[in-house]
Amino acid sequence: MKHVIIQIQRWLMHIKVWRVVGFTSAVVGLVCYALSSSFNHLFGNWNLYVASGNEHPGLQDEHSVVVDIFSQQLVCTDIASSMMEQLRTCVKAIQQENLNVINSLLEQKIEFFDNASELMLSEQSSEGVVMLELLLPESETINNLQDIVKLMVSAGFEKECANVYGSCMRECLEECLINQLLGLENRTIEDVNMIPWKDLKDPIRRWIKTSKVALNILFPTERQLCDLVFLGFSTASDLSFTEICRGCTNHLLKFADAVAKGSRSAEQLFKYLDMFEALRDLIPKFESLFSNHYRVSLRNEANTVLKNLGEAIVGIFIELENRIRSDPVKAAVPGGRLHPVVRYVMNYLVLTCDYWHTLEQVFEDYGQMLKEYRRLDDRAPPSSLFSLQMVQILEVLYNNLEAKSKIYNEPALCCVFLMNSSRYILQKTKDNELGKLLPDDVIQNHEAKVLYNHEQYLKSSWSEVLGFLKLDDNRVMPPTMVKKSMKKKLKSFNIMFEEICRAQSLWFVLDEQLREIIRVSIERNLLPAYGNFIGRFESVLEHGKFDDDKYVKYQMEDIESRLNDLFQGSSGSTKAQN
């Protein structure tokens, strides 16, 4: 029955048919008017002379033309309305079919939606092909739509047809994307800006999934549908596709732009990177789907949002650098332990290297302002802007740590604090991507800092102690003076050694290897000097007049034992802080 109606409508679109219809309607209108009471009132009773005469030819011609035009307009309007209604009916049927398919997939948690990062819709992807086939309507529905479209375009309703089809399909697409997948129904961009960051993590994750589903599945499906429905009418197809996708695309891009322009903090970096990577990978889809002049604004907007995300990422690194630089010098960390800022920054930098290649691209494309940063010393600049930023952060970090070290009253403890810091930095750059990213001279610089602070520690802690063990020249001093001097030195040594061991047993060296290196270096200097001093001291005293408990408080094994207790921390724990 539907095909019969469509065939009748096709007949009515021919010019000759319209001429016959117009002539017939004019004759019928004239006859009806001639038989009416108003005609008789004006011209008297109808007779053949009046009907065939030319007493009022002008009036008769005018009424014929009016009736003819009015009749054509009524027929045209009725046909257009009928075709519009049929178009809406077919489109709504497609809407319902697609919504049923999508809802079924959502309920079953099919991997297309739950793991969109693995979604591939190339011609070789069987999953993508199946998905498109599910969303494409039956051929009978397509044929009916094509017939209606041909009629409407032939009648001059091409734009109206495209708008009706586009607006109906847009409602279906927005219901699927914005409400069901993205879950931001009835929320404006201003609402998004008011959401706390901790509550934005899930919407961002859903945005990434929704964007991939939209650009990889739903938009290509709509493109195919438009090309099928408007077969042979490329302008109408383009207009419809633009109308269908514009709203959803704007919503997705505005959400990402609102996030990019929101407040920035180091904790937000990785979500920003996830969004950047998702949008970057989808840009070719934007380029192919929105290629003509009707959709150039959508394509440009996608690139603008990508740029804003990239600049936000660069801004987060600059903000991190500024936060480190301004981190206040407060109470000293007990025992010279690792400062929390070192642990936080280094772990953070290690995590960023999971996005190494993306960050290289971001800084290359959107980090031009960093080129104005001063170069470090006279060394050759790093190979990339991202590498330069990492070097800059490490330099700012160490400068901040040096400022914090000055809060310690004891120079030796200041050195232990800086050794812990540099050693931890070196550990975090060992055998990972961060170490590969940083220039060799940065690693060598921190190794040199560990060595320098180690030497400064030995000098500030043990130089005076070793001075007490320095032997006097017996040839220039009488024996009684030598005995007296050695007794005094040994007493001073015992006091200072005890004070150092008691204090530094509360200090903490994080790295066990570094802790052992420091102990060995102390033993290498202290044990030989102490052994020589005790041997010489015993030789200058008369046998039987020497009281070991009074003068020699420590035997060699006692010295070693006390040194082994150094740098264990107040609890004696050697557990590393990661």
Helices and strands as residue ranges (DSSP letters): H 2-12, H 15-34, H 37-43, H 48-52, H 57-108, H 111-114, G 116-118, H 126-135, H 139-154, H 158-174, I 175-181, H 189-193, H 197-213, I 214-218, H 219-229, H 234-260, G 266-268, H 269-289, G 293-295, H 296-325, G 334-336, H 340-352, G 353-355, H 356-366, G 368-372, H 385-405, H 411-428, H 433-437, H 440-468, H 479-504, H 512-540, H 548-551, H 556-564
